Amino acid sequence: MNLESPKVTVQKSNKEIFDFLSKTENFEKIIPENIDKFEAKEGTFKFALKGMPELRLNLQEQESPKKIVLASASDKFPFTLTANIEEDSETSSNVILNFDGNINPMMAMMVKKPLQKFLDALSENIEKR
């Protein structure tokens, strides 16, 4: 299953956005407010949204200042969350988040809408940073 957030324009350079998203502890600042738990260590974080199971994401790939890939640490729910960052000007950047998960069709029907809302909220919160 592939989902994409709306493209947002952030009034920061692509390097500033890349540096912010490269630090896993910063995800607490952009995760939606309906969070039950958040713990970060260097290169990894885990969180739980109300009514959802706990997820752990590990920093998998970085391509400065264009791309950051986080991967699920669970074999039961394998997915990646990719932040694609493109320079708009010296002081602004465009960001699109992509979710790519290997999810069976029945599960996909159940999680598609909440995941899309989660991606949309992350994008909006990145834009506000």
C-alpha positions as CSV (number, residue, x, y, z in Angstrom):
1,M,0.0,0.0,0.0
2,N,1.3,3.4,-1.0
3,L,0.1,6.7,0.5
4,E,1.3,10.2,-0.1
5,S,0.8,13.4,2.0
6,P,0.0,16.6,0.3
7,K,3.0,18.7,-0.7
8,V,3.7,21.4,1.9
9,T,5.9,24.4,1.6
10,V,8.0,25.1,4.7
11,Q,9.6,28.5,5.2
12,K,13.0,26.9,5.9
13,S,15.9,25.8,3.8
14,N,16.0,22.1,2.7
15,K,19.1,21.7,4.9
16,E,17.2,23.0,8.0
17,I,14.3,20.6,7.3
18,F,16.6,17.7,6.7
19,D,18.6,18.4,9.9
20,F,15.3,18.6,11.9
21,L,13.9,15.4,10.5
22,S,17.2,13.6,10.9
23,K,16.9,13.8,14.7
24,T,14.3,11.2,15.7
25,E,13.5,13.0,18.9
26,N,12.1,15.9,16.8
27,F,9.2,13.7,15.6
28,E,7.5,14.2,18.9
29,K,7.0,17.8,17.8
30,I,5.2,16.9,14.6
31,I,3.3,13.8,15.6
32,P,-0.5,14.4,16.0
33,E,-1.7,15.4,19.5
34,N,-3.6,12.2,20.1
35,I,-0.4,10.4,21.2
36,D,-0.4,8.1,24.1
37,K,3.4,7.4,24.2
38,F,6.6,8.7,22.6
39,E,10.2,7.6,23.3
40,A,13.2,8.5,21.2
41,K,16.8,7.4,21.2
42,E,19.4,8.2,18.6
43,G,18.3,6.9,15.2
44,T,15.0,5.4,16.5
45,F,11.7,6.3,18.1
46,K,8.6,4.5,19.2
47,F,5.1,5.9,19.6
48,A,1.5,4.9,20.1
49,L,-1.5,6.9,19.0
50,K,-4.8,6.4,20.9
51,G,-6.5,3.3,19.8
52,M,-3.5,2.1,17.7
53,P,-0.7,-0.4,18.4
54,E,2.8,0.9,19.4
55,L,5.1,1.4,16.4
56,R,8.9,1.7,16.3
57,L,10.7,3.4,13.5
58,N,14.4,3.3,12.7
59,L,16.4,5.8,10.7
60,Q,17.2,3.7,7.6
61,E,18.6,6.0,5.0
62,Q,19.7,9.7,4.6
63,E,20.5,11.5,1.4
64,S,21.3,15.0,2.5
65,P,19.5,17.4,2.1
66,K,16.9,15.6,-0.1
67,K,15.6,12.5,1.6
68,I,15.1,10.7,4.9
69,V,13.8,7.1,5.1
70,L,12.4,5.6,8.3
71,A,11.6,1.9,8.5
72,S,9.4,-0.1,10.8
73,A,11.2,-2.3,13.2
74,S,8.3,-4.8,13.1
75,D,8.2,-7.8,10.8
76,K,4.4,-8.0,11.3
77,F,3.8,-4.5,9.9
78,P,6.7,-3.8,7.5
79,F,6.7,-0.3,6.0
80,T,8.8,2.8,5.3
81,L,8.1,6.4,5.8
82,T,10.0,8.6,3.4
83,A,10.4,12.4,3.6
84,N,11.2,13.9,0.2
85,I,12.6,17.4,0.6
86,E,13.1,19.7,-2.4
87,E,14.4,23.2,-2.4
88,D,11.9,25.8,-3.4
89,S,14.2,28.8,-2.7
90,E,17.0,29.6,-0.4
91,T,14.6,30.1,2.4
92,S,11.8,27.6,1.6
93,S,11.4,23.9,0.8
94,N,8.7,21.6,-0.4
95,V,8.1,18.4,1.6
96,I,6.1,15.3,0.7
97,L,5.8,12.2,2.9
98,N,5.4,8.8,1.4
99,F,4.2,5.7,3.2
100,D,5.0,2.4,1.6
101,G,3.9,-0.8,3.4
102,N,3.5,-4.4,2.7
103,I,0.0,-4.9,4.1
104,N,-2.5,-7.5,3.2
105,P,-5.7,-6.2,1.5
106,M,-8.0,-6.7,4.4
107,M,-5.7,-4.9,6.8
108,A,-5.1,-2.2,4.2
109,M,-8.9,-1.4,4.1
110,M,-8.8,-0.9,7.9
111,V,-5.7,1.2,8.2
112,K,-5.7,3.3,5.0
113,K,-7.9,6.1,6.3
114,P,-6.1,6.5,9.7
115,L,-2.7,6.3,8.0
116,Q,-3.6,9.0,5.5
117,K,-4.9,11.2,8.3
118,F,-1.6,10.6,10.2
119,L,0.5,11.5,7.1
120,D,-1.6,14.6,6.5
121,A,-1.2,15.7,10.2
122,L,2.6,15.1,10.0
123,S,2.8,17.3,6.9
124,E,0.7,20.1,8.4
125,N,2.9,20.0,11.5
126,I,6.1,20.1,9.5
127,E,4.7,23.1,7.6
128,K,4.1,24.9,11.0
129,R,7.7,24.3,12.2
